[in-house]
Amino acid sequence: MRIAVFGAGAIGGFIAAALARSGADVCVVARGEHLEAIREHGLHVTSDLGEFTVRVPAAEDLRAFDDLDYVLVTFKSHQWAGVLDQFEDAVRAGAAFVTLQNGLPFWYERERALESVDPGGAIRDTIPYAAIVGGVVHASGHILRPGCIAQSGGMLYPIGELDGSVTDRISALSEAFLQAGMHAPIEPDIRRNIWRKLVNNTALNPVSALTRATVQTMLRDPGTREVLRAAIDEALAVARATGVEPGVDAEERLKWAEHIADVKTSMLQDLEAGKPLELEPIAGAVVELARRYGVPAPHVETLYALTKRLERAAAGF
């Protein structure tokens, strides 16, 4: 089994390092100073599994590697357009593509592309639906410096075939994660797991970017908490309209968030670092589906519009 991790940043880099430490055949795609540091010194990790360093083959292009059984997609969804041509060889070779990204994935609805994530359906045209495995990341991390990653927040990475079946390929991948000290339970409805995380991100991420507030600061402020609650309620209604029952309510998701460390959300971190925001796969996709299914979502639409304006202002537009 050969596994490529495409996007060896905070999340992907940790997964790759953990798998490599367990003896799995792993290679990574990275870029810039991070890539050079991995090549020269290996991947150094401080994590819930301890502190360790591994050596892994690393390149800036997926086409540098062949005979791949799995490609773990861990880069941010807004980066698809710049790397999509790198997937063609792995598609022809029959690799499985495991999406471990924030927000709604490009494959969410089989018959119709999500324009907010996959404009024109270019990703769907490149990667066959049958080649995809869905996944969710329930962990945190950041790059301390090039080649060095800090991970925290647990080891949960649910995965699932898009049709809910249990196949040899998903069983083998789940076992590989287990051998590496991570937990990748096979889920019969991976869309349900995606929504459970997404409804929180849809509320917390834009509000944090707009207010510069940390997670617990938002939750402790009564007025802000009510905005979060309303946005989560709307996102849950959108999920149900698409045929997915998340099995939670807004209060449960807010109470779950109370156990998160008082950190800046990833969207706020990206804003402060001058990076593009993961706005479209999170709030943008929810707005798109709300309009598609006729679900009122005024709070989510407002948060999306204001954060979009904020992103443009930060970029000088």
N, C-alpha and C positions, 0 to 999 in steps of 0.2 A: 504494500500500500504506500503510494507516494502522495504527499499532501503539499500543495502550494498555498501559502497564506498571502493573499494579495492585499497589501496594506498593513505593513508590519509596524503600525504605530502603537499607541498605548494598549489597545485591546488585542489587535492582531499580533503584535509583537509578543505579548504575554502568552497567548495561545500557542504560537509557534515555539516559543522557548519551552513551555511545559511539555508539549508533545515531543520535542527533540530530546529533552532530558529523559523522557521515558523510553527512548530508543526508536521512536517513529522516524520514518524517512521524510524530512520536512525541508522545504525551501521557501524563501520569502521574496516578495517584491516590495521594495522600498525606494526612497529617492533622497537626493541631496546629501547633507552631512550625516544624516541618520544611516543611510545606506553605506557610506564610506566607513563609518564607525563600526557597523556590523561586520563588514568585510575584514576590517583590520583587527578588531578586538572581540568580536562575537556579540551576542545579545546578553546584556547583564540585567537581571531582574531582581527586584525586591518585592516580595509578594506574600500572600497567605500561604504559599508553599515554601516559603523561606527565601533566602538570597542565593542566587546561583548564576553562572554564566554558561552559555552553550555556543557552540559554533554551528552555523547553518549556512548553506549556500544562499547567496543573496544577489539579486539583479534588479535593474530598474524596469525590466520588461518581462512579462510573463512568458513570452516566446523564447526566452533563454532556457526554459525547462521543458523537457518532454516526458512522455510516459506518465502523465499525471492521472491519478485516480480521483482526486478531489481538489477543487479550488475553493478555499474559504475566502469569501468576499467580505473584507472588513474595512475597506475605505469608505468615506462618506458618500452618500448617494449623489450629491451634486457633482461628483468627480467622474461619473460614468462616461460622459461624452468624450473626455480626454483619453480614456484608456480602452474603449470598447473594442477597437480593432485588435487589441492584444489577446482577445478571448477566442478568436476564430480557430487557431490551431488546436487548442484544448477542446473546443466543441467537436471538431472533426475526430479527435482521438477518443471521444466518448467519456470525458470526465464528468463528474457530478459537481454542480456549482451550489455551494452552501451560502446563502445570504445571511450575514450577521451584521446588519446595519440598522441604524435608528430609523424610525418612521415606517410608513407603509411601503412595502417593496414593489418593484415594477410589475411583478407577476400577480398582484393581489386579485385582480379579476381576469380570468383566463381569456374572455372574449373581447375585452376592451382595455386598451392601454390607459394608464393614469398619466395624463399629460403633464401634471405637476412634477412627476418623477421621471417619466419616459416620453419626452416630446416626440410625437410622430411614431411611437412604437419601435424605435431603433433597437433598444435592448431586447425586446421581445423577438424582433426579427433575427437577432444574432444568437441568442441562447434559447434552445428549445425548452418548452414548458416541462417536458418529461425529464430533462436533465437537472432540474432545480430541486434543491432541498431547502426548506425554510428554517430559519433559526432566530433566536432572540438572545441578546446579551443582558445578563443581570449581574454586572460587575462594573467596577470603576477603575480608572487608571490614568496616568499621564506620563509623558516623556520627561524625565528629569534633565537629561542632556542627551545628545546624539548617542545612540547605542545603549542607553540605560532607561529602564522602564520601572515605574512603581505601580503595583496593582493592589487593589483592595476591594472589599464589598462582596466577597463570596465567589463561588465557583459554579454558578448555575448558568447553563447554556442550553435551554430546551431546543430540540430539533424535531422536524417532522416532514414526512413526505406530503406533498400538496394535496394528495387524494386521501390522506389518512392511513395508508397502508404501512405495513412493517416489512421492509425489504432487506435483502442481504446487505446492500450498500449502507443503509442507515443504521442497521445493527452493528456493522463493523466500525462505523464512525463513532457511534455511541460508546462502544467498547474501547476504542482508542483514546477518547477523552477520559474515560474512567481510569484507564491504565496510567494516564498522565496526571491524575489527581483532580480532574475536573468532573463535573456532573452534567451530562447531556442527555436527560431523559427523552425518550421518544414520545412525542405528543400526537394524539389522534386528530387534533384540530389546532394546527400551529397558528392559524389566523386568530384564534381566541387568545393565545398567549401574546401575540403581537399587539392586539388591541389593549390588553391589560396594561402593558407598558406605555403604549402610545397615548392613552387618554391622559396620563399624568404629564407626559412630555408636551402634549398639545397645550396644556395650561401653564405648567411651571416654566417651560423654556422661554416662550415669548414674554411672559410677565417679568421674568428675571432680567431679560435683555432690556425691557422698557424701563424698569425701575432700578436696575443695578442691585437688586436685593438677593441675598442668599436664600437657600431653600427654607430654613427655619424662620428667617425674618418674614418671608411671605406668609407662612402658615400661622405665625403668631399674630399678625395684623388682621383684625376682624373684617375690615372692608376688603382687603386683598384676598383673604380666604374665601369670601363669598364670590368674588370674581372667578377664582380658581374652581370653586364648586360648580358654578354655572357653566364654565367652559367644559369641565369634565362631563357634566350631565349631557351637554350637547354632543360631545364626541361619542359617548355611549349610545345615544340615540342614532347617530350615523352608523355605528357598527351594527346595531340591530337592523337597520334598514337594509344593509347589505347582506343580511342573513346570518350574521355572527352574533351569538349571545355571549358577551364577556363574563357574565356570571358575577358581577360586582356592581356596587353603586358608588356614587361620588364620595360619600362619607367614608366608606371603606378605603378608597384609594387615597384620600387625604390622611387618614390615620396611618396607612402604610408609609406615606411620605414622611410622617413624623419620626420614623426610625432611621431616616437618611441623615448622615452627618450634615452639619450646617455648612454646606459647600456652595460654591457658585455652580450653576448649571453649565453644561457644555456649551450652550448657546451664548451665555454671558461670557464665558472664557474665550470663545471664538471672537465675539464682538470686541473685547478688550485687546485681543491679539491682532486685530485687523484682518481676520480671516473671514471667508464667506460663511454664511450661516446655513445650518441644516433646516431651513425654514420650509422649503417646499415639501419634502417627504413627511414632515411632521404636520404643521398647521395647513400648509397649502393643499396637501392631499385630502385632509379632512374637509376643508372647504369645498374642494372639487367634488367629493362624493356627496356632501350635503346638498349641493346644487343638483347633482345628477339624480338623487333620489327624493328631492323635494323636502328635505328635513331642515327646519329653521335652526340656524346656528349663529345668532347675532353676536354673541360674545367671541366665539372663535373667529368669525369673519373680521370683527373689529381688531382683535389681537393680531391677526395675520396682516391686515392692512397697515397697522401702525408699525409693526416690526419690519415689514417690507420697506416702509418709508425710512425707518431708522437705518436699515442696511444700506439703502441708497445714499443716505446722507453721510454715512461713515465712509462710503466709497467716493464721495465727492460729487454726487449727482443730486 
